[in-house]
Amino acid sequence: MARTIRVIAHRGAHENQPQNSLAAYQAAIDLGCDYIEIDLRTSGRGQLLIKHDALKEGDSLPSFDEVLALAKGKIRIYLDVKQALPAAIVGAVEQRGMQDSILTYGGFQLLRDLVQLRPGWPCMPEAVNETLLKQNLAELKPPAVAFSDGDFRPELVQLSLTAGCEVFLDRQGKTDYPEYWEKAIQTGATGIQTDRPSALLAWLRANHLRA
């Protein structure tokens, strides 16, 4: 059986669609990606909306609930929380019955608040360094750990894997190409966040890293 590397479509599959749009999320589903990465913010009226940058008056944006409805039963969500209260996140996800389909990424205090509110909530802390990683592994018991180029070090990867966590690495811009995907997997990454999901999927299949 082929080893499976998770494919996380950064802001959806936006090679031919606007990023962080319902069309980009549907494209990721159609490609067969494992996760869509979405950016969550709260409007002045308390609405949970999807946008990476600060909200502006007149923005036409998908709501968190629309994305949850689209994704349910089709793809998992890598939830990058830019600005939202823990209770609002929990309420929206539980209303759709999707607690098992979400990985929540955000500041350490947010993640601790989520776990305090709902023990066992699926959080994904950034690795950062050994001290913080050990603390978060103990306190949050996360199913996955997020990595960027700055903290993707073998000792932190091994610490995460030993704890039974998935290792999800950002590969964007100049590092979003086969030689960097290969190096990431050799170091222990079990999932790659990419702006080129169709290319990554094709490369993984060609290299027997995807069924």
PAZAPA-4460 file (N, C-alpha, C; in steps of 0.05 Angstrom, whole numbers, plus 32768, in hexadecimal, padded with zeros to 4 digits):
% residues 211
    n_x    n_y    n_z   ca_x   ca_y   ca_z    c_x    c_y    c_z   seq   type   mol
   8011   7FE8   8000   8000   8000   8000   8012   8019   8000     1      M     A
   800A   802D   7FF0   801A   8045   7FEE   8018   8055   8008     2      A     A
   802E   8060   8010   802E   8073   8027   801E   808C   801E     3      R     A
   800D   8095   802F   7FFC   80AC   8028   8006   80C5   8036     4      T     A
   800D   80D9   8026   8014   80F4   8030   7FFB   8106   802C     5      I     A
   7FF3   8113   8042   7FDB   8124   8041   7FE1   813D   8030     6      R     A
   7FCD   8145   8021   7FCF   815D   8011   7FBC   8172   801C     7      V     A
   7FC7   8188   8024   7FB8   819E   802F   7FB8   81B5   801B     8      I     A
   7FA0   81BB   8010   7F9E   81D1   7FFC   7F9D   81EC   800A     9      A     A
   7FB2   81FB   8008   7FB4   8215   8016   7FA1   8229   800A    10      H     A
   7F8D   8231   801A   7F77   8243   8011   7F67   8236   7FFA    11      R     A
   7F66   821C   7FFA   7F58   820D   7FE5   7F6A   8209   7FCD    12      G     A
   7F60   81FB   7FB9   7F6F   81F7   7FA0   7F6A   8210   7F8F    13      A     A
   7F7B   8224   7F92   7F76   823D   7F84   7F88   8242   7F6C    14      H     A
   7F91   822C   7F60   7FA1   8230   7F48   7F90   823C   7F31    15      E     A
   7F76   8236   7F31   7F64   8241   7F1D   7F4B   824E   7F29    16      N     A
   7F4B   8252   7F43   7F34   825D   7F51   7F3F   8272   7F65    17      Q     A
   7F2E   8285   7F6D   7F37   8298   7F82   7F3D   8289   7F9C    18      P     A
   7F52   8291   7FAA   7F59   8284   7FC3   7F44   8289   7FD8    19      Q     A
   7F42   8277   7FEB   7F2E   8279   8001   7F12   827E   7FF6    20      N     A
   7F0B   8270   7FE0   7EF0   8272   7FD5   7EE3   8257   7FD6    21      S     A
   7EC9   8256   7FD5   7EBB   823C   7FD4   7EC3   822D   7FBB    22      L     A
   7EC8   823B   7FA5   7ED1   822D   7F8C   7EEC   8220   7F90    23      A     A
   7EFE   822D   7F9E   7F19   8221   7FA4   7F17   8209   7FB6    24      A     A
   7F04   820B   7FC9   7F01   81F4   7FDB   7EF5   81DC   7FCC    25      Y     A
   7EE2   81E2   7FBB   7ED6   81CC   7FAB   7EEA   81C0   7F98    26      Q     A
   7EFC   81D1   7F8D   7F11   81C6   7F7C   7F24   81B4   7F8B    27      A     A
   7F29   81BA   7FA4   7F3A   81A8   7FB5   7F2C   818E   7FBA    28      A     A
   7F12   818F   7FBE   7F02   8176   7FC2   7F04   8165   7FA8    29      I     A
   7F00   8173   7F91   7F00   8165   7F78   7F1B   8158   7F72    30      D     A
   7F31   8165   7F7A   7F4C   815A   7F76   7F51   8141   7F88    31      L     A
   7F43   8140   7F9F   7F49   812A   7FB2   7F5C   8132   7FC7    32      G     A
   7F5E   814C   7FCD   7F6F   8155   7FE4   7F64   814B   7FFE    33      C     A
   7F75   814A   8012   7F6C   8141   802D   7F61   8157   803E    34      D     A
   7F6C   816F   803B   7F65   8186   804B   7F63   819F   803A    35      Y     A
   7F52   81B2   8042   7F54   81CD   8038   7F5C   81DE   8050    36      I     A
   7F6F   81F0   804B   7F77   8204   8060   7F66   821D   805B    37      E     A
   7F59   8226   8071   7F49   823E   806F   7F50   8251   8086    38      I     A
   7F4C   826B   8081   7F53   8280   8094   7F39   828C   809F    39      D     A
   7F37   828B   80BA   7F1E   8292   80C7   7F20   82AD   80D5    40      L     A
   7F0D   82BF   80D0   7F0B   82D9   80DD   7EEF   82DE   80E6    41      R     A
   7EEC   82F2   80F8   7ED2   82F9   8103   7ECC   8316   80FA    42      T     A
   7EB4   831A   80EF   7EAD   8335   80E6   7EA3   8345   80FE    43      S     A
   7EA0   835F   80FA   7E96   8370   810F   7E7B   8369   8119    44      G     A
   7E6C   835A   8109   7E51   8350   8111   7E52   8334   811C    45      R     A
   7E6A   832A   8120   7E6C   8310   812D   7E6B   82F8   8119    46      G     A
   7E6B   82FE   80FF   7E6A   82E8   80EB   7E85   82DB   80E8    47      Q     A
   7E86   82C1   80E5   7E9F   82B3   80E0   7EA2   82B1   80C2    48      L     A
   7EB7   82BE   80B8   7EBC   82C1   809B   7ED7   82B7   8094    49      L     A
   7EDB   82B1   807A   7EF4   82A5   8071   7F04   82BA   8061    50      I     A
   7F1B   82C2   806C   7F2D   82D5   805E   7F48   82D5   806C    51      K     A
   7F5E   82D6   805D   7F78   82D6   8069   7F7E   82F1   8075    52      H     A
   7F7A   8306   8066   7F81   8321   806F   7F6A   832E   807F    53      D     A
   7F6F   8345   808A   7F5A   8352   8099   7F41   8357   8089    54      A     A
   7F2A   8355   8096   7F10   8359   8089   7F0D   8376   8081    55      L     A
   7EFF   837B   806B   7EFA   8396   8062   7EDC   8399   805C    56      K     A
   7ED2   83B0   805F   7EB5   83B5   8059   7EB0   83AE   803B    57      E     A
   7E9B   83A0   8037   7E93   8398   801C   7E9F   837E   8012    58      G     A
   7EAF   8371   8022   7EBA   8357   801A   7EA3   8343   8015    59      D     A
   7EA5   8334   8000   7E93   831E   7FFB   7EA2   8304   8000    60      S     A
   7E9C   82F8   8017   7EAD   82E2   8020   7E9B   82CA   8028    61      L     A
   7EA6   82B2   8025   7E98   829A   802E   7E97   829A   804D    62      P     A
   7E81   8291   8058   7E7F   828E   8075   7E8C   8273   807D    63      S     A
   7E93   8272   8096   7E9E   8259   80A1   7E89   8242   809E    64      F     A
   7E70   8248   80A3   7E5B   8234   80A1   7E58   822A   8084    65      D     A
   7E5B   823B   8071   7E59   8233   8055   7E70   821F   804E    66      E     A
   7E88   8225   8059   7E9F   8213   8054   7E9B   81F8   8062    67      V     A
   7E91   81F9   807A   7E8C   81E0   8089   7E77   81CF   8079    68      L     A
   7E62   81DC   8070   7E4E   81CD   8061   7E59   81C1   8047    69      A     A
   7E6A   81D0   8039   7E76   81C6   8021   7E89   81AE   8026    70      L     A
   7E98   81B0   803C   7EAD   819D   8042   7EA3   8183   804F    71      A     A
   7E8C   8185   805C   7E83   816E   806D   7E82   8154   805D    72      K     A
   7E90   8140   8067   7E90   8126   805A   7EA1   8124   8041    73      G     A
   7EAE   813A   803A   7EBD   813A   8020   7EDB   8140   8024    74      K     A
   7EE2   8152   8037   7EFD   815A   803B   7F00   8165   8058    75      I     A
   7F18   8163   8063   7F1D   816D   807E   7F26   818A   807C    76      R     A
   7F25   8198   8093   7F2B   81B5   8094   7F43   81BA   80A6    77      I     A
   7F56   81C8   809C   7F6D   81D3   80AB   7F65   81F0   80B0    78      Y     A
   7F5D   81F5   80C8   7F51   820F   80CF   7F65   8221   80DB    79      L     A
   7F6E   8235   80CC   7F81   8249   80D5   7F71   8261   80E1    80      D     A
   7F71   8263   80FB   7F60   8277   8109   7F70   8291   810A    81      V     A
   7F67   82A5   80FC   7F73   82C0   80FC   7F66   82D0   8113    82      K     A
   7F4C   82CE   8115   7F3D   82DE   8129   7F22   82D2   812E    83      Q     A
   7F1F   82C3   8144   7F05   82B7   814A   7F06   82AD   8167    84      A     A
   7EF0   82AE   8174   7EEE   82A5   8190   7EEB   8287   8191    85      L     A
   7EF7   827A   81A4   7EF5   825C   81A6   7ED8   8253   81A7    86      P     A
   7EC6   8260   81B6   7EAB   8257   81B8   7E9C   8258   819D    87      A     A
   7EA3   826D   818D   7E97   8270   8173   7EA0   8259   8160    88      A     A
   7EBA   8253   8161   7EC4   823D   8151   7EB7   8223   8158    89      I     A
   7EB7   821D   8172   7EAB   8204   817B   7E8E   8202   8173    90      V     A
   7E7F   8218   8177   7E63   8218   8171   7E5D   8212   8154    91      G     A
   7E6C   821F   8142   7E68   821B   8125   7E6F   81FF   811C    92      A     A
   7E85   81F4   8127   7E8E   81D9   811F   7E7B   81C4   812A    93      V     A
   7E73   81C7   8143   7E61   81B3   814F   7E46   81B4   8143    94      E     A
   7E3D   81CB   813A   7E22   81CC   812E   7E21   81BB   8114    95      Q     A
   7E38   81B9   8107   7E39   81A9   80EF   7E43   818C   80F5    96      R     A
   7E49   8186   810E   7E53   816C   8116   7E6D   8165   8109    97      G     A
   7E80   8178   8108   7E99   8174   80F9   7EB2   8176   810A    98      M     A
   7EAF   8170   8124   7EC6   8171   8136   7EDD   815F   812D    99      Q     A
   7ED6   8149   8120   7EEB   8136   8118   7EF6   813C   80FC   100      D     A
   7EED   8152   80F0   7EF6   8159   80D5   7F07   8173   80D5   101      S     A
   7F0E   817D   80ED   7F1B   8197   80EF   7F36   8194   80FE   102      I     A
   7F4A   81A2   80F4   7F62   81A7   8104   7F65   81C5   8107   103      L     A
   7F66   81CE   8120   7F67   81EB   8125   7F83   81F4   812B   104      T     A
   7F8C   8207   811A   7FA6   8213   811D   7FA3   8230   8126   105      Y     A
   7FB3   8239   8139   7FB1   8255   8142   7FC5   825A   8158   106      G     A
   7FC2   8270   8166   7FD3   8277   817C   7FD0   8263   8193   107      G     A
   7FE5   8261   81A3   7FE5   824D   81B9   7FCE   8252   81CC   108      F     A
   7FC8   826B   81D3   7FB3   8270   81E6   7F98   8267   81DB   109      Q     A
   7F93   826D   81C1   7F7A   8264   81B4   7F77   8246   81B6   110      L     A
   7F8D   8237   81B0   7F8B   821A   81B0   7F86   8210   81CD   111      L     A
   7F93   821C   81E0   7F8F   8213   81FC   7F72   8219   8205   112      R     A
   7F68   8230   81FC   7F4C   8237   8202   7F38   8223   81F6   113      D     A
   7F3E   821A   81DD   7F2D   8207   81D0   7F2D   81EC   81DF   114      L     A
   7F44   81E3   81E7   7F46   81CA   81F5   7F39   81CC   8211   115      V     A
   7F3B   81E3   821D   7F2E   81E6   8237   7F10   81E6   8234   116      Q     A
   7F06   81F2   821E   7EEA   81F3   8218   7EDF   81D8   8210   117      L     A
   7EEF   81CA   81FF   7EE7   81AF   81F5   7F00   819D   81F7   118      R     A
   7F04   818F   820D   7F1A   817D   820F   7F1C   816A   81F7   119      P     A
   7F34   8167   81ED   7F37   8156   81D5   7F33   8164   81BB   120      G     A
   7F2D   817E   81BC   7F29   818D   81A3   7F42   818A   8191   121      W     A
   7F3E   8184   8177   7F55   817F   8165   7F65   8198   815E   122      P     A
   7F79   819D   816D   7F8B   81B4   8168   7FA4   81AD   8159   123      C     A
   7FB0   81C0   814D   7FC9   81BC   813F   7FDC   81D4   8145   124      M     A
   7FED   81D1   8159   7FFF   81E7   815F   8016   81E9   814C   125      P     A
   8022   8200   814A   803C   8203   813B   8052   81F8   814C   126      E     A
   8065   81EA   813F   807B   81DD   814E   808C   81F2   815D   127      A     A
   8096   8206   8150   80A6   821D   815B   80C1   8214   8166   128      V     A
   80C1   8207   817E   80DA   81FE   818A   80D4   81E6   819C   129      N     A
   80E8   81D9   81A7   80E5   81C1   81B6   80D5   81C6   81D0   130      E     A
   80DB   81DC   81DE   80CD   81E2   81F7   80AF   81E5   81F3   131      T     A
   80A7   81F6   81DF   808B   81FB   81DA   807D   81E2   81CE   132      L     A
   808B   81D4   81BE   807F   81BC   81B2   8079   81A7   81C8   133      L     A
   808C   81A3   81DA   8087   818F   81EF   806F   8198   8201   134      K     A
   806E   81B2   8206   8058   81BD   8217   803D   81B9   8209   135      Q     A
   803D   81BF   81EF   8023   81BC   81E0   801C   819F   81DC   136      N     A
   802F   818E   81D8   8028   8171   81D5   801C   8167   81EF   137      L     A
   8026   8170   8206   801C   8168   8220   8000   8174   8226   138      A     A
   7FFD   818D   8220   7FE4   819B   8228   7FCE   8197   8214   139      E     A
   7FD4   8197   81FA   7FBF   8196   81E6   7FBA   817A   81DB   140      L     A
   7FCE   8169   81DD   7FCC   814E   81D1   7FC2   8150   81B4   141      K     A
   7FD0   815F   81A4   7FC6   8164   8189   7FC9   814C   8176   142      P     A
   7FB7   8149   8163   7FBB   8134   814F   7FCF   813B   8139   143      P     A
   7FD6   8154   8137   7FE9   815D   8123   7FF9   8175   812D   144      A     A
   8010   8179   8122   8021   8191   8128   8028   819E   810D   145      V     A
   8026   81B9   810D   802B   81C9   80F5   8048   81D2   80F5   146      A     A
   8054   81D2   80DD   8070   81DA   80DA   8072   81ED   80C3   147      F     A
   8085   8200   80C5   808E   8211   80B0   80AB   820D   80AB   148      S     A
   80B7   821A   8098   80D4   8217   8092   80E4   821D   80AB   149      D     A
   80DC   8230   80BB   80EB   8239   80D2   80EE   8225   80E8   150      G     A
   80DA   8213   80EC   80DC   8200   8102   80DB   81E3   80F8   151      D     A
   80DD   81DE   80DE   80DD   81C3   80D4   80F9   81B6   80D7   152      F     A
   80FD   81AE   80F0   8117   81A2   80F7   8113   8184   80FF   153      R     A
   8126   8173   80F8   8122   8156   80FD   811A   814F   8119   154      P     A
   8126   815D   812D   8121   8156   8149   8104   815D   8150   155      E     A
   80F9   8173   8146   80DE   817A   814C   80CA   8168   813C   156      L     A
   80D1   8161   8124   80C1   814E   8115   80BF   8133   8124   157      V     A
   80D6   8129   812D   80D6   8110   813B   80C7   8110   8155   158      Q     A
   80C9   8127   8163   80BA   812A   817C   809C   8128   8176   159      L     A
   8093   8134   8161   8077   8134   8159   806E   8118   8151   160      S     A
   807E   810B   8140   8077   80F0   8137   8076   80DC   814E   161      L     A
   8089   80DF   8161   8089   80CD   8178   8070   80D1   8189   162      T     A
   8065   80E9   818A   804D   80EE   8199   8034   80E5   818A   163      A     A
   8038   80DA   8172   8021   80D0   8162   8013   80E6   8151   164      G     A
   8021   80FC   814D   8015   8112   813E   801C   8111   8120   165      C     A
   8009   811B   8110   800F   8121   80F4   8022   8139   80F3   166      E     A
   8032   813A   80DF   8045   8151   80DB   803E   815F   80C1   167      V     A
   8032   8176   80C3   8028   8185   80AC   803A   819D   80A7   168      F     A
   8046   819E   808F   805A   81B3   8088   8050   81C5   8072   169      L     A
   8053   81DF   8076   804E   81F3   8061   8064   81F0   804B   170      D     A
   805B   81ED   8033   806D   81EF   801C   8061   8202   8008   171      R     A
   806A   821B   8008   805F   822F   7FF7   8075   823F   7FE9   172      Q     A
   806D   824E   7FD4   8081   825E   7FC6   8097   824D   7FB9   173      G     A
   80B0   8255   7FBF   80C7   8247   7FB3   80CB   822B   7FBD   174      K     A
   80BE   8224   7FD3   80C1   8209   7FDE   80AA   81F6   7FD7   175      T     A
   8098   81FF   7FC5   8081   81F0   7FBE   8086   81E0   7FA4   176      D     A
   809C   81D1   7FA4   80A4   81C2   7F8C   80AF   81A7   7F95   177      Y     A
   80B1   8194   7F82   80B8   8178   7F89   80D1   8174   7F9A   178      P     A
   80E6   8182   7F95   80FE   817D   7FA5   80F9   8184   7FC3   179      E     A
   80E9   8198   7FC8   80E3   81A0   7FE4   80CD   818D   7FF0   180      Y     A
   80BA   8184   7FDF   80A7   8171   7FE9   80B6   8157   7FF1   181      W     A
   80C8   814F   7FE1   80D7   8136   7FE7   80E7   8139   8000   182      E     A
   80F5   814F   8004   8105   8154   801C   80F3   8154   8034   183      K     A
   80DB   8160   8032   80C9   8161   8049   80C0   8145   8051   184      A     A
   80BA   8134   803E   80B1   8119   8044   80C7   8109   804F   185      I     A
   80DF   810C   8045   80F6   80FE   804F   80FC   8105   806D   186      Q     A
   80F6   811E   8074   80FA   8127   808F   80E4   811E   80A2   187      T     A
   80CD   8116   8097   80B8   810B   80A8   809D   8118   80A5   188      G     A
   8099   812B   8092   807F   8137   808E   806B   8122   8085   189      A     A
   8053   8123   8091   803E   8111   8089   8028   8120   8079   190      T     A
   802B   813B   8078   8018   814B   8068   8026   8164   805F   191      G     A
   801E   816E   8048   802A   8186   803C   8014   819A   8035   192      I     A
   8017   81B2   803F   8005   81C8   8037   8011   81D6   801F   193      Q     A
   8001   81D8   800A   800B   81E0   7FF0   7FF8   81F4   7FE2   194      T     A
   8004   8205   7FD1   7FF4   8215   7FBF   7FF1   8208   7FA4   195      D     A
   7FFD   81EF   7FA1   7FFD   81E1   7F88   7FF3   81C4   7F8C   196      R     A
   7FDA   81C2   7F96   7FD1   81A7   7F9D   7FCF   8193   7F86   197      P     A
   7FC8   819C   7F6E   7FC6   818A   7F58   7FE2   817F   7F51   198      S     A
   7FF6   8190   7F51   8011   8187   7F4B   801C   8175   7F61   199      A     A
   8017   817C   7F7A   8020   816B   7F90   8013   814F   7F8F   200      L     A
   7FF9   814E   7F8A   7FEB   8134   7F89   7FF7   8123   7F72   201      L     A
   7FFC   812F   7F5B   8007   8120   7F45   8023   8116   7F4B   202      A     A
   8033   8126   7F59   804E   811E   7F60   804E   8108   7F75   203      W     A
   803C   810A   7F89   803A   80F5   7F9D   8032   80DA   7F91   204      L     A
   801F   80DB   7F7F   8016   80C2   7F72   802C   80B6   7F61   205      R     A
   803B   80C7   7F53   8051   80BD   7F42   8067   80B0   7F53   206      A     A
   8069   80B9   7F6C   807E   80AF   7F7D   8073   809B   7F92   207      N     A
   805C   8091   7F8D   804F   807C   7F9E   804C   8085   7FBB   208      H     A
   8046   809F   7FBE   8041   80AA   7FD8   8023   80B1   7FDB   209      L     A
   8014   80A7   7FC8   7FF8   80AC   7FC8   7FEB   8096   7FB8   210      R     A
   7FD6   808B   7FC3   7FC8   8075   7FB5   7FBA   807F   7F9C   211      A     A
***
